């Protein structure tokens, strides 16, 4: 292109028919040229081979659409279609010719309101005689129409039906520079200007420390060379064609990077209407099968050594690689390649993983403290002491007998690992950790916003571009068709009444699904109870000895399997329910989907755990009056060490199992499988795979990749993990460690997936992680309450404290075990429930003990709840209130103390603004200067002042500047003019 | 002014000396003109008389500065000063002449960096021979310098030293239209464009209902006619001189209203530096006494019937008037006159008052329910029953005797008014009310933002303009002077170390002040205890009978007085402490001040109430082992009805007293007094007051008004009231009603103050109420917890419930009173503490009763805390947890359900954006059209393309448009250019 043509930016997107004509002709000319070019230089032909450029080797492919082609082969048809288009164009210009100039505006309006334009009708007429038939005919027609519209918008298209993949046609789209400029201005993209400035480092000691730190962590940074020194930043400004001189446009091909180009093209594709009222843009065309896929191209190959260096390859080497797991992520590059939204996800994941390091260190210390002090723990010592002679009541009716407390020694010692005073400290620590994490993320986000020049960008702008979804528009159209008799075709929308059935279905289904979760938890409980009872009755001694282990293991595995299955089911149900709702925009679709998925998955993952933490062992009743399920099964009791131990086991199995199986197995396995299936399916030819692979062009290779399905699953997985890390951290201090280990793999796994397995996603701008932040905040809030309850109700912390400070005779823990056990007279057993083997321990038992705070049989009110129970309960509750409020207050203080915007960033933003104002001020002065000198040469006559509204911008500014210059050069005259 | 001159907008604020010259000359010419004009028409002279315009009757006075004048009279001196300035200018231009053109930029830079400019040095030289001496000399010199700078900035000044107020000189400032335009562009003011659009009303039933509602509330709207129909809104756009044609500039005098003009001038005054590095703008000059006051003018008179209609008069009639108390406020007009910040305050106050209506209705209903059911209340019936024969233990040592419970009948019945089940409902209601209020305010704020065209305006922009405060800069200068040896004059700032003493002082003083509050509360307790003891010992029966009443009343009054005094003290202390801190910007100053004031005042107002609610009557001990203060005074007990009654009394006295005395008396009285004092002080002449008043010009009248001191006190007062309304609403359901009554007066009172008592404040833009919103939110959060505790611990609600469902033999409340009273064997009294009159009731007493849950004397552990106590405590705590979490969850749900942006507003904003894009698109097309037709006439030679950076904006756009047009007209040619 010549410089002149590029400077002439297309200001007229819908310029009417007289512009279409030349564009069509242009295409013809190009298609003619290719054949010449192709034969010319070998470099260009390899470039074409790569498929990253049009066949002229000049114009970059910014986007690819694919569509189904019935008949394989046919260079004729493709050439023919080009010819066809040219004919259309000529025909159109001939037919529309007479009106073209005078009726420009009317024509334009006609196009807008969707009446068939000249082009469309002519295309239709010409296409109708063609080889397409029936359904495909219709689709081909809509494709032609759509592509025509795209050409109207200024995009350049190239078709390729003779690809190596039979049955698939490709439309390659290129956006010329002037179109990019126009759209960048509309989208208010911030671009770097020529002006650079130095990012001031903090001074004095702080600087020294930070430089030292950066030297230490130097090997942790990825080897991604940056184009500019670290302390130099380009001032950026919203791109505007009027301010073009601010930007460095010397290399027009690279001013907009490939991510920006593809997002611009996607923007055009989205808003280009194909037919009146219904069906908006590419999404609806994809939905109706007119096109089969739409994707931008990856930057290049990663595997071949011959491949020239590109961002994708760099990402593959320095990011999507397990061997660099210990390094920081090259977030800047990720953002450059995938856009801000995906960049923010990885930045968030990185920060989360980083923050998990201190949490897991503290968790491990807490666990080790438990290990170290297990021998000093008086209650477990008392239980394990050989002289301990406490006889406990049977654990089940009839088949079980009395047992010695000392046999529970093992579990008591194991409990101490997780149930010691440091867990209280640790859960406070983790609550504050969560608050810190949120704050840090806010700051990191702000820093990234600054670095990525998003500071001025409002989300509202983004919302403006949220076109209604195709399904929504379709529904609205149907509704208005139904109501056509009374409405005057005015803009309809779906009211509450229209949506009522869908809403009802949603509520019912959600409740049903949650009900299913509860039912399954209950089922597992029943399984445990009945299996235990059955196994106890077994005659084999070995079986009976391993009852506990067998039951617990099988139950936990069943639980895990059910959770994994339901997770997939719930994901599908949530999507289906959201589709039913027909939300208006993509954004609201996403939010509703996330909301539903989150609720279902959260219930699914945490219901069994919540049951164990708060309900198990509490609804047992007491000896002589146990609580029965189905009149025969006694409710589960916890082992002597308290339910915390069981909670811990359940938590670790669920968490580890979920992470190992779901994240790693599913995430690696399934995409590979899918890719394989797709590949096999399309393999209809007979030639060698290897050979074919190599010969494939870029857009063909990318076609075999999995399409990008959004970040929701990735975030969801992490949020559930965040739940495991924070919600029950009081009972499982190693959770952060497991999460950390998982995430180190997860980052690289996701990176690999994005770089190699998926088609390149369209870059989306985003300032924050949206709804996920609120969900995280909600989880952190709930975590405080749940931890308070876990500590005070599930663990034995409060009873121990109460005993030590209220009841202990010597202020020590000695006698605590005895204090927590109530007495039961075995003669009070219900008939038929007493043990069959009363002499199992070798001596007759009159009084057995059980864990509860109840009056002894000899008191005035035997087996009534005792005063100790109420006292302990009161203290438990006091602890909950104090813990909740103190931790919430501390979180608020953390929130308040740490400013949301890092100080250096706010200073830089301030500085940037000042620099920008300065720049404009100087420019304005410079302008005057120039005009002053010009004014003296006397070119007054060209600036004739007119009140014509349309041209007034230019005219105004000119005359204004002129007046100014006159004024300056002629001071005394000026006074009279200005002041009279 | 001629049109041409106005169109020629000053693009060059610091244009150097060659521009100063004409401006100075202009002043001379004007001063000459006045004398002619003054004698000419009577209308113009009256206009001058009003003082709203310069003496030419044309140019509006936008701002007034006053300064002290030593010698009274002297029309000579003022004329002389004008002459002087003219001479300076001439001298300057002569001296600087040779360089003026070539060295323009250097000169400009020199001025910026603060080196003495030509003007300054010359002014100095000339002024030095004058009549000023010593200190005044210095001040006068700085005034001259400052005013010179203002003229450089393009402002027009007029001096008036011959005013009727001796000793005060006035500088009237006028901003010409071009300056206003320039500054409006810099400040990114949004101005209405010519384009109007229809605000779409919601359709169908909703519309009918809303129109019906609006018809009903029609009389509640103030009679402020609006310039445009309600459903028509001007599209507004950030003012830009390049887009001038968008705006309706037909009436240039009124395009910027008086509030905008004054805020623009204030902006210039603020940023105009007087001397290098130190002393920034008008604030520091005011601080150092160079000027005594700076204020914009009110729009006109309010009292005289002759006064022409103006906004101020309209506000006085339709807003600042008690007779319109039932009407909505004309918020739009308030904003138009006072700016957004004050507008938001009144909008907030209005919404708060409005929201108080349902709250007080429900409160009254709750109270009435209490009144209606007082006779059905079983506990009070039992107490009052004549057959009730319970003997209570003495209320004080020795002098008091046993008493019959039935004598407490009155208080028991009264307690029921505030302590009945509906209070629980009411406090949940009020917690949700608070959440609703916050949500409603967010929505109202958004609506106002839309109506006031603040939607695009970022607070960051505002922060950018936050110049460091003069005190801060002074401190920094001093520091850098001290450190001059090692620093190379680089930008210093105050570090933590510099501020450490101030921070320490802050912390210490804050703790001390809070300590004082506690001490005073403790003092009042001591007063109550000791007085009660003393009065009990009195021999007079009447005195003894009225002990309760006397003590309570006097204590409450003392409390109130102390609170009122400390409130003032704390306000002063907080300000002093903040001044000590030397915050960098005004914004941070305000925030720190608010924070400190809030903490101190909150403690002051609520400490006695919190004592009564949660501590009184709880640290009493039990008969036989009472708790003593100073070894002789028993701690206070509550009356039998529980402490809720006393809490209620204390609350109502504090709240009513504070509101009546502080708000109304202080707020009305003190400004009047101050005004009087200032008036008397300046009254040195002998002529009649009345006569003089009438002759005073606008700027002289305004000089006698109180300066505007910020909205902090107004907000603070309301926040404390909000605290009274929400924090202890469980104990005082009438609080919202009292608040409502107060606020109805308060709105008009504040309005009157702003319209008549205060100088006009400079309009400040604000999008929200800032820190106050967070404080409100904090108070609402704390309110939930406090109410939970009040209901469960202060009221008898939980014990009643527990009795009814756990202990009552027949499930009714019968026997509750007996259940709450423990037994005491009188023989267990400590020696010397038993009553002196054991036969006071006429029979010997062996067992007396007291209110507590303790074991009876005959149990194994006499006087130990009983099981009931623990059970009740546990239920109290459960209630707290449940209440807190449920209410917080409900608040969150309310927050989540009510969208922050009203739907119609978000749609309007969306629509506005689309319209704006549309407008620009059309304009662009129109431009092309024009240029196309022009291009054909062949004016190509003027658009010579140049790479010159400075002129490229204009040149670029021109050449671009040109190329475009060529392209369009010459299609085939075009193809080759664009594509080659």
Interface residues (C-beta under 8 A of the other chain):
Chain A: X1 X2 X4 X5 X7 X8 X9 X10 X11 X12 X15 X18 X19 X21 X22 X25 X26 X29 X30 X176 X186 X241 X242 X243 X244 X245 X460 X463 X464 X785 X866 X867 X870 X871 X873 X874 X877 X878 X880 X881 X884 X885 X909 X910 X913 X914 X917 X923 X924 X925 X926 X927 X928 X929 X930 X931 X939 X942 X948 X949 X950 X951 X952 X953 X954 X956 X957 X958 X959 X960 X961 X963 X964 X966 X967 X968 X971 X972 X974 X975 X977 X978 X979 X980
Chain B: X1 X2 X4 X5 X7 X8 X9 X10 X11 X12 X15 X18 X19 X21 X22 X25 X26 X29 X30 X176 X186 X241 X242 X243 X244 X245 X460 X463 X464 X785 X866 X867 X870 X871 X873 X874 X877 X878 X880 X881 X884 X885 X909 X910 X913 X914 X917 X923 X924 X925 X926 X927 X928 X929 X930 X931 X939 X942 X948 X949 X950 X951 X952 X953 X954 X956 X957 X958 X959 X960 X961 X963 X964 X967 X968 X971 X972 X974 X975 X977 X978 X979 X980
